[in-house]
């Protein structure tokens, strides 16, 4: 059974940084797409960053491009989301998600659609406030 566990959330002041981690277990770490999504009470689940495990190719939402960086450590089966220059509007519950059915990413690119991701972590709070 696939399990994803996020860590690293918390509260920071505007302009600060946080690094989220997502440890994956229960499956072979090949041909997977990992995505980071965020959700607020008044909005749907927004995809912010994606990585295709095999190639290391990445994709970012416009709202975080240049501030967030997604990466992976294959040996540790762990994905990371480095968040710099945080803004109050980045406040949300962040989720990592994975899928290997070829619907979310691959050599062809990326699809930012939470409905296509099969496995989800429990979510972790990130709060940006002065």
C-alpha positions in Angstrom: 0.0 0.0 0.0 1.3 3.4 -1.0 1.9 5.8 1.8 3.0 9.4 1.7 4.0 11.4 4.8 4.7 15.1 4.7 6.7 17.1 7.2 8.4 20.5 7.5 5.4 22.8 7.7 4.9 25.6 10.2 4.6 29.3 10.6 7.0 31.9 9.1 7.1 35.6 8.5 6.7 37.0 5.0 9.9 36.7 3.0 10.8 33.6 5.0 11.5 30.0 3.8 10.3 26.5 4.6 11.2 23.1 3.2 8.5 20.5 3.0 9.4 16.8 2.7 7.3 13.9 1.4 8.5 10.4 2.2 7.0 7.7 0.0 6.7 4.0 0.9 5.0 0.9 -0.4 5.9 1.0 -4.0 8.7 1.1 -6.6 9.9 4.6 -7.1 10.0 4.4 -10.9 7.9 6.2 -13.5 6.2 8.3 -10.8 5.1 11.8 -10.9 5.1 13.7 -7.6 3.1 16.9 -7.2 2.7 19.4 -4.4 -0.8 20.9 -4.0 -2.2 23.4 -1.6 -5.7 24.1 -0.4 -7.4 26.9 1.5 -10.9 26.9 3.0 -12.3 29.0 0.2 -10.4 27.5 -2.7 -10.0 24.2 -4.5 -6.8 22.2 -4.5 -4.2 24.1 -6.5 -1.2 22.4 -8.0 2.0 24.3 -7.4 5.0 22.1 -8.4 5.6 18.8 -10.1 8.5 16.5 -10.8 8.8 13.4 -13.0 10.9 11.0 -11.1 12.6 9.3 -14.0 13.9 12.4 -15.7 13.9 14.9 -12.9 12.0 17.4 -15.1 9.9 19.9 -13.2 7.0 22.2 -13.7 5.6 25.1 -11.6 2.5 27.1 -11.3 2.9 30.7 -12.3 2.1 31.8 -8.7 5.2 30.1 -7.3 7.6 30.0 -10.2 10.9 31.5 -9.2 10.2 31.2 -5.5 9.5 27.4 -5.0 11.7 24.5 -6.0 10.8 20.9 -6.2 13.4 18.2 -5.9 13.9 14.5 -5.0 16.2 12.1 -3.4 15.6 8.7 -5.1 17.6 6.7 -2.6 15.5 8.1 0.2 12.2 7.9 -1.8 11.6 11.5 -0.7 10.5 14.6 -2.5 11.0 18.1 -1.3 9.4 21.5 -1.8 11.7 24.4 -1.0 9.7 27.5 -0.5 11.5 30.8 -0.5 10.2 34.4 -0.5 7.0 33.2 1.2 3.9 35.5 1.0 0.8 35.6 3.1 -1.2 34.2 0.1 1.0 31.1 0.3 -0.8 30.2 3.5 -2.6 26.9 3.0 -2.6 23.2 3.8 0.0 21.6 1.5 -0.3 18.0 0.2 2.1 15.8 -1.7 0.6 13.4 -4.2 2.0 10.7 -6.5 0.8 8.7 -9.5 2.4 6.3 -12.0 -0.4 5.7 -14.5 1.0 8.1 -17.0 -1.8 10.6 -16.6 -0.1 13.3 -14.7 3.4 13.5 -16.1 5.9 11.7 -18.3 8.3 12.3 -21.2 5.4 14.3 -22.8 5.1 16.9 -20.0 2.9 17.6 -17.1 -0.9 17.8 -16.4 -1.9 19.9 -13.4 -5.0 18.1 -12.4 -5.4 16.8 -8.8 -8.1 14.4 -9.9 -5.5 12.4 -11.8 -3.3 11.8 -8.8 -4.0 8.5 -7.0 -2.0 8.7 -3.8 -2.1 11.6 -1.3 -0.5 12.5 2.0 -2.4 13.8 5.0 -1.5 17.4 4.4 0.5 19.9 6.4 -0.2 23.5 7.4 2.0 26.4 6.2 1.2 29.8 7.6 2.8 33.0 6.4 2.0 35.9 8.7 3.7 38.9 10.4 
